[in-house]
Amino acid sequence: MTGARRVRGILSAMLALAVVLGVVYAAAALLSPIPRLHVEQTLSTSLDGAWDAELALPAAGSTAVLAVDGLPVTAGSTDPRPIAGAAKLVLVSVVLGVEPLDAGATGPAITIDQAAVDRYRELDAMGARTVVVQFGQTWTRRDLIAATLIGSGNNTAELLVDTVFGGLDDYRAAARAWLDERGLTATSVVDGTGLDAGSLSTASDLAQLARLALETPVLAELLTARPDDVSSGSPVNDEADFVSELGTVGLTRSYTDAAGVCIIMGVPAGDETIVVTLLGQPSYPEAEAAAAELIASIREGVHPIEVVSIGDVVAVARSQWGQSTELIATESVTVSSTQLAGLDIRLEAASRSTILPGADAGSIVVTAGGVEQVVRLESTSAITEPGVAWRFADPMTVLQRWTG
């Protein structure tokens, strides 16, 4: 009897344990948290329509075309070459790097002495571009920059070098440091005018320099206003203008025997300005013809592209129990064709286990040109809680739900 009673006790205990385990398992299966939805982005980040695919780049000389974002598109030789009056753009940029000038400000002033008058006459007699200076005139820093940049005055460029740096040696050192800091290592200047064939650069470097100039408030202001005189009354001819009938913004237009025709200009296209550098063009007529064709191709290539449209399926959310829903964009996003190379599209899904139709499901973040555009996503259908059968699937699944 004792043995049978012991067996019945063991069986009763095992049955009780089984009941307890069953209750615990049932509670665990019914009460355990359900997994979060898995969300997969379906919107492609690979888009066609690069703005520079069909650029009409000239065969002659060296060319660089630069949008606001990205690297220059180049053609021709990439070796440094003489840059003629483009050296003046280097000069005014270095001057403003050393002694900044606010837009609208005049800056320090100088009085024109006899040496400045004599040098003006000497350069003028040589046939070099000059801006008239007269003995006793007062010239502000802004005047000198305007006459050098817009008027391409070789005499005013030399005055800038002397008044700001005290001479060519110190200017060369300052220019080298300024250029190196900005990664323009292919550019080297031995003078402030570009009359010396030893002032060298590449179309790529000068395109990036021009972009910096257009982003410098005082230079952008002068290039927009294009003053035809200075505060002393001396006239300033616009020697930087180039095919302005095509809507361009001329930064420099010059020629020397060593450099050929050298042009730097901004080309408005859409809502942005594309920088174009043409070095070593054979003649002004040939440069104008090449520029007209290139400008037309730029304006053809620069256009808005809708990368996300309202109602686009951006992602799909799926549950482990077999339900799914599409996540759609509630707004459109448009970027410039010049921004496709650096385009980033990132999904930021809401952390959910269930979802109702039309519910907030997170967002899609489009980054282009350093600007983020955030679009809310919503679901097209519901994902409800799983049924009892799935909840009781197997012990390992239940355990995973508890342990995450």
C-alpha positions as CSV (number, residue, x, y, z in Angstrom):
1,M,0.0,0.0,0.0
2,T,2.8,2.3,0.8
3,G,4.3,1.9,-2.6
4,A,1.0,2.5,-4.5
5,R,0.3,5.5,-2.3
6,R,3.7,6.9,-3.2
7,V,3.1,6.4,-7.0
8,R,-0.3,8.1,-6.7
9,G,1.4,11.0,-4.9
10,I,4.0,11.3,-7.6
11,L,1.3,11.2,-10.4
12,S,-0.8,13.8,-8.6
13,A,2.2,16.1,-8.2
14,M,3.1,15.7,-11.8
15,L,-0.5,16.4,-12.9
16,A,-0.6,19.5,-10.6
17,L,2.7,20.6,-12.1
18,A,1.4,20.1,-15.6
19,V,-1.7,22.1,-14.8
20,V,0.4,24.9,-13.3
21,L,2.8,24.9,-16.3
22,G,-0.2,24.9,-18.7
23,V,-1.8,27.9,-16.9
24,V,1.6,29.7,-16.9
25,Y,2.1,28.9,-20.6
26,A,-1.4,30.0,-21.5
27,A,-1.0,33.2,-19.6
28,A,2.4,33.8,-21.2
29,A,1.0,33.1,-24.6
30,L,-2.0,35.4,-24.2
31,L,-0.3,38.2,-22.2
32,S,3.2,38.3,-23.8
33,P,3.9,41.5,-25.9
34,I,3.6,41.1,-29.6
35,P,6.5,41.9,-31.8
36,R,7.0,45.2,-33.5
37,L,6.2,45.5,-37.2
38,H,9.1,45.1,-39.7
39,V,9.2,48.0,-42.0
40,E,11.0,47.9,-45.3
41,Q,11.7,50.9,-47.6
42,T,10.5,50.3,-51.1
43,L,11.2,53.8,-52.6
44,S,14.3,53.7,-54.8
45,T,17.1,56.2,-54.2
46,S,18.5,55.6,-57.7
47,L,17.1,58.2,-60.0
48,D,17.8,59.1,-63.7
49,G,18.2,62.6,-65.0
50,A,21.6,63.9,-64.0
51,W,21.9,67.5,-65.0
52,D,25.3,67.2,-66.6
53,A,24.7,64.2,-68.8
54,E,24.3,66.2,-72.0
55,L,26.5,69.3,-71.4
56,A,28.0,70.8,-74.6
57,L,31.5,71.2,-73.3
58,P,33.9,73.0,-75.7
59,A,36.7,71.1,-77.4
60,A,39.2,74.0,-77.1
61,G,41.0,75.0,-73.9
62,S,40.0,73.9,-70.5
63,T,36.4,74.1,-69.1
64,A,34.8,73.5,-65.7
65,V,31.1,73.7,-64.9
66,L,30.0,73.7,-61.3
67,A,26.6,73.5,-59.7
68,V,26.0,74.6,-56.1
69,D,26.5,71.0,-54.9
70,G,29.0,68.4,-56.1
71,L,32.3,68.6,-58.0
72,P,33.1,70.5,-61.2
73,V,32.4,68.8,-64.5
74,T,35.5,69.3,-66.6
75,A,36.8,69.1,-70.2
76,G,40.2,69.7,-71.7
77,S,43.5,69.7,-70.0
78,T,43.5,69.6,-66.2
79,D,47.1,71.0,-66.0
80,P,47.5,74.5,-64.5
81,R,47.7,77.2,-67.2
82,P,48.0,81.0,-67.4
83,I,44.8,82.7,-66.3
84,A,45.1,86.3,-67.4
85,G,42.7,88.6,-65.6
86,A,41.2,85.8,-63.6
87,A,44.1,86.5,-61.2
88,K,42.2,89.6,-60.1
89,L,39.4,87.3,-58.8
90,V,42.0,85.6,-56.7
91,L,43.3,88.9,-55.5
92,V,40.0,90.4,-54.4
93,S,39.1,87.1,-52.7
94,V,42.4,87.0,-50.8
95,V,42.0,90.7,-49.8
96,L,38.5,90.0,-48.4
97,G,39.9,86.9,-46.6
98,V,42.6,89.0,-44.9
99,E,40.5,92.1,-44.3
100,P,36.8,91.3,-44.6
101,L,34.4,94.0,-45.8
102,D,30.7,93.9,-45.1
103,A,28.2,94.4,-47.9
104,G,27.5,98.1,-48.3
105,A,30.6,99.1,-46.3
106,T,33.3,101.3,-47.9
107,G,36.3,100.2,-45.8
108,P,39.6,102.1,-45.4
109,A,40.5,104.8,-47.9
110,I,43.7,105.9,-49.6
111,T,44.7,109.1,-51.4
112,I,46.0,108.8,-55.0
113,D,49.6,110.0,-55.2
114,Q,51.7,110.9,-58.1
115,A,53.2,107.4,-58.3
116,A,49.7,105.9,-58.7
117,V,49.0,108.4,-61.5
118,D,52.3,107.6,-63.2
119,R,51.7,103.8,-63.0
120,Y,48.2,104.3,-64.4
121,R,49.6,106.2,-67.4
122,E,52.3,103.6,-68.0
123,L,49.9,100.7,-68.0
124,D,47.4,102.6,-70.2
125,A,50.2,103.3,-72.7
126,M,51.0,99.6,-72.8
127,G,47.4,98.8,-73.8
128,A,46.6,97.1,-70.5
129,R,43.2,97.6,-69.0
130,T,43.1,100.5,-66.5
131,V,40.7,102.6,-64.5
132,V,41.3,106.3,-64.4
133,V,42.9,107.7,-61.2
134,Q,43.7,111.4,-60.6
135,F,46.1,113.0,-58.2
136,G,44.5,113.7,-54.8
137,Q,41.5,111.5,-55.3
138,T,40.2,109.5,-52.3
139,W,39.6,105.8,-53.1
140,T,37.9,103.5,-50.6
141,R,38.6,99.8,-50.4
142,R,35.2,99.1,-52.0
143,D,36.2,101.4,-54.9
144,L,39.4,99.5,-55.5
145,I,37.7,96.1,-55.3
146,A,34.9,97.3,-57.7
147,A,37.4,98.8,-60.2
148,T,39.6,95.6,-60.1
149,L,36.8,93.1,-60.4
150,I,34.3,94.9,-62.6
151,G,36.6,97.2,-64.4
152,S,39.5,94.7,-64.6
153,G,41.8,97.6,-63.7
154,N,45.4,96.4,-63.6
155,N,46.5,99.7,-61.9
156,T,43.8,99.3,-59.2
157,A,44.8,95.7,-58.7
158,E,48.4,96.8,-58.1
159,L,47.1,99.5,-55.6
160,L,45.2,96.7,-53.8
161,V,48.3,94.6,-53.5
162,D,50.3,97.6,-52.2
163,T,47.8,99.0,-49.7
164,V,46.6,95.7,-48.2
165,F,49.8,93.6,-48.3
166,G,52.6,96.2,-48.7
167,G,54.0,94.5,-51.8
168,L,54.0,91.4,-54.0
169,D,56.1,89.1,-51.6
170,D,53.6,89.4,-48.8
171,Y,50.6,89.1,-51.2
172,R,52.1,85.9,-52.6
173,A,52.5,84.4,-49.2
174,A,48.9,85.5,-48.1
175,A,47.5,84.1,-51.4
176,R,49.3,80.8,-50.9
177,A,47.9,80.4,-47.4
178,W,44.4,81.4,-48.4
179,L,44.3,79.1,-51.4
180,D,45.7,76.1,-49.5
181,E,43.1,76.5,-46.7
182,R,40.4,76.2,-49.3
183,G,41.9,73.3,-51.2
184,L,42.7,75.3,-54.3
185,T,46.2,73.8,-54.5
186,A,46.4,73.9,-58.3
187,T,46.3,77.7,-58.2
188,S,49.4,79.9,-57.8
189,V,49.8,83.6,-58.4
190,V,52.9,85.7,-58.9
191,D,51.1,89.0,-59.4
192,G,47.7,90.5,-58.8
193,T,46.9,91.3,-62.4
194,G,47.5,88.1,-64.4
195,L,49.7,90.0,-66.8
196,D,52.5,87.7,-65.7
197,A,52.1,84.3,-67.4
198,G,53.4,82.7,-64.2
199,S,50.0,83.2,-62.5
200,L,48.5,79.7,-63.1
201,S,45.3,77.8,-62.3
202,T,42.9,75.2,-63.6
203,A,39.4,75.6,-64.7
204,S,38.2,73.4,-61.8
205,D,40.0,75.5,-59.2
206,L,38.7,78.8,-60.7
207,A,35.1,77.4,-60.8
208,Q,35.3,76.7,-57.1
209,L,36.9,80.1,-56.4
210,A,34.0,81.7,-58.4
211,R,31.5,79.8,-56.2
212,L,33.2,81.2,-53.1
213,A,33.1,84.7,-54.6
214,L,29.3,84.5,-55.4
215,E,28.8,83.5,-51.7
216,T,30.8,86.5,-50.4
217,P,28.3,89.2,-49.7
218,V,30.3,92.2,-50.8
219,L,31.3,90.6,-54.1
220,A,27.8,89.2,-54.8
221,E,26.5,92.8,-54.2
222,L,29.0,94.3,-56.6
223,L,28.4,91.7,-59.3
224,T,24.7,92.4,-59.1
225,A,24.9,96.2,-59.0
226,R,27.9,96.4,-61.5
227,P,28.7,100.0,-60.6
228,D,29.8,102.2,-63.5
229,D,31.8,104.6,-61.4
230,V,33.4,104.9,-58.0
231,S,33.0,107.4,-55.2
232,S,35.8,109.6,-56.5
233,G,33.9,110.0,-59.8
234,S,36.2,107.9,-62.0
235,P,34.2,105.8,-64.6
236,V,34.4,102.0,-64.5
237,N,33.8,100.2,-67.7
238,D,32.2,96.7,-67.2
239,E,35.1,94.6,-68.5
240,A,33.8,91.5,-66.7
241,D,30.6,91.3,-68.7
242,F,30.3,88.3,-71.1
243,V,27.2,87.4,-73.2
244,S,25.0,89.2,-70.7
245,E,22.2,89.1,-73.2
246,L,22.0,85.4,-72.3
247,G,21.4,86.4,-68.7
248,T,24.9,85.6,-67.4
249,V,26.7,87.2,-64.5
250,G,30.2,87.9,-65.6
251,L,33.0,87.6,-63.0
252,T,36.0,88.0,-65.3
253,R,36.7,88.3,-69.1
254,S,40.3,88.7,-70.2
255,Y,42.9,87.8,-72.7
256,T,46.7,87.6,-72.9
257,D,48.9,85.9,-75.5
258,A,50.0,83.3,-73.0
259,A,46.5,82.6,-71.6
260,G,44.2,83.0,-74.5
261,V,40.6,84.1,-73.8
262,C,39.6,83.4,-70.1
263,I,36.0,83.7,-69.0
264,I,34.4,83.1,-65.6
265,M,30.7,83.6,-65.3
266,G,27.6,82.6,-63.5
267,V,24.7,81.1,-65.4
268,P,21.3,81.4,-63.7
269,A,19.4,78.1,-64.4
270,G,16.2,77.3,-62.5
271,D,16.5,78.6,-59.0
272,E,20.3,78.3,-58.9
273,T,23.4,79.7,-60.5
274,I,25.8,77.4,-62.3
275,V,29.5,78.6,-62.5
276,V,31.2,78.2,-65.9
277,T,35.0,78.7,-66.4
278,L,36.5,78.8,-69.9
279,L,40.3,79.0,-70.1
280,G,42.4,79.1,-73.2
281,Q,39.7,79.9,-75.7
282,P,41.2,80.8,-79.2
283,S,39.2,84.0,-79.6
284,Y,36.3,86.0,-78.3
285,P,34.0,85.0,-81.1
286,E,34.8,81.4,-80.6
287,A,34.4,81.8,-76.8
288,E,31.0,83.4,-77.3
289,A,29.8,80.6,-79.6
290,A,31.0,77.9,-77.3
291,A,29.5,79.7,-74.3
292,A,26.1,80.0,-76.0
293,E,25.9,76.3,-76.8
294,L,27.1,75.4,-73.3
295,I,24.6,77.7,-71.6
296,A,21.7,76.2,-73.6
297,S,22.7,72.7,-72.5
298,I,23.0,73.8,-68.9
299,R,19.5,75.2,-68.9
300,E,18.2,72.1,-70.6
301,G,19.8,69.9,-67.9
302,V,18.9,71.9,-64.8
303,H,15.3,71.3,-63.9
304,P,13.2,70.2,-60.9
305,I,12.7,66.4,-60.3
306,E,9.9,65.1,-58.1
307,V,11.6,62.3,-56.1
308,V,8.5,61.6,-53.9
309,S,4.9,62.1,-55.1
310,I,1.8,62.2,-53.0
311,G,0.5,58.7,-52.6
312,D,3.8,57.0,-53.5
313,V,4.3,53.7,-51.7
314,V,7.4,54.5,-49.7
315,A,7.6,51.4,-47.5
316,V,5.7,48.2,-46.5
317,A,5.1,47.2,-42.9
318,R,4.7,43.5,-42.1
319,S,3.8,41.5,-39.0
320,Q,5.1,38.1,-38.0
321,W,1.6,36.8,-38.0
322,G,1.2,37.4,-41.8
323,Q,-0.5,40.8,-42.1
324,S,1.0,43.8,-44.0
325,T,0.2,47.3,-45.1
326,E,1.7,49.8,-47.5
327,L,3.0,53.2,-46.2
328,I,2.3,56.1,-48.5
329,A,3.7,59.7,-48.7
330,T,1.3,62.4,-47.8
331,E,3.3,65.2,-49.6
332,S,5.5,65.5,-52.6
333,V,9.3,66.3,-52.5
334,T,11.0,68.1,-55.4
335,V,14.8,68.6,-55.8
336,S,17.0,70.1,-58.5
337,S,18.5,67.7,-61.1
338,T,21.9,69.1,-59.9
339,Q,21.3,67.5,-56.5
340,L,20.8,63.9,-57.5
341,A,24.4,62.8,-57.0
342,G,24.2,63.7,-53.3
343,L,20.6,62.8,-52.7
344,D,19.8,60.8,-49.5
345,I,16.4,59.3,-48.8
346,R,16.0,57.9,-45.3
347,L,13.1,56.0,-43.8
348,E,12.2,56.8,-40.2
349,A,9.4,54.3,-39.4
350,A,7.2,54.6,-36.3
351,S,7.7,51.7,-33.8
352,R,4.4,49.9,-33.8
353,S,2.9,46.5,-33.3
354,T,-0.5,47.3,-34.8
355,I,-1.7,50.1,-37.0
356,L,-5.0,51.5,-38.2
357,P,-5.8,52.7,-41.8
358,G,-4.6,56.3,-42.3
359,A,-2.5,56.2,-39.1
360,D,0.8,58.1,-38.7
361,A,3.5,55.5,-39.7
362,G,6.6,57.6,-39.5
363,S,8.3,59.7,-42.2
364,I,10.6,59.7,-45.2
365,V,13.4,62.2,-44.9
366,V,14.9,63.5,-48.2
367,T,18.2,65.4,-47.9
368,A,19.5,67.3,-50.9
369,G,21.9,70.2,-51.0
370,G,22.2,70.1,-47.2
371,V,18.5,70.7,-46.8
372,E,16.1,68.1,-45.2
373,Q,12.5,67.7,-46.4
374,V,10.4,65.5,-44.1
375,V,7.2,63.9,-45.3
376,R,4.8,62.1,-43.1
377,L,3.8,58.5,-44.0
378,E,0.4,56.9,-43.3
379,S,-0.8,53.3,-43.6
380,T,-3.3,52.2,-46.3
381,S,-4.8,49.3,-44.3
382,A,-4.9,47.9,-40.8
383,I,-2.6,45.4,-39.0
384,T,-4.5,44.0,-36.1
385,E,-3.4,41.9,-33.1
386,P,-2.8,38.2,-33.9
387,G,-5.3,35.5,-33.1
388,V,-5.2,32.9,-30.4
389,A,-3.7,30.2,-32.7
390,W,-0.7,32.3,-33.5
391,R,-0.3,33.3,-29.8
392,F,-0.1,29.6,-28.8
393,A,2.2,28.8,-31.8
394,D,5.0,27.1,-29.9
395,P,6.9,27.6,-26.6
396,M,10.0,29.0,-28.3
397,T,8.0,31.8,-30.0
398,V,6.3,32.7,-26.8
399,L,9.7,32.8,-25.0
400,Q,11.1,35.0,-27.7
401,R,8.2,37.4,-27.3
402,W,8.9,37.7,-23.6
403,T,12.7,38.1,-24.0
404,G,12.5,40.4,-27.0
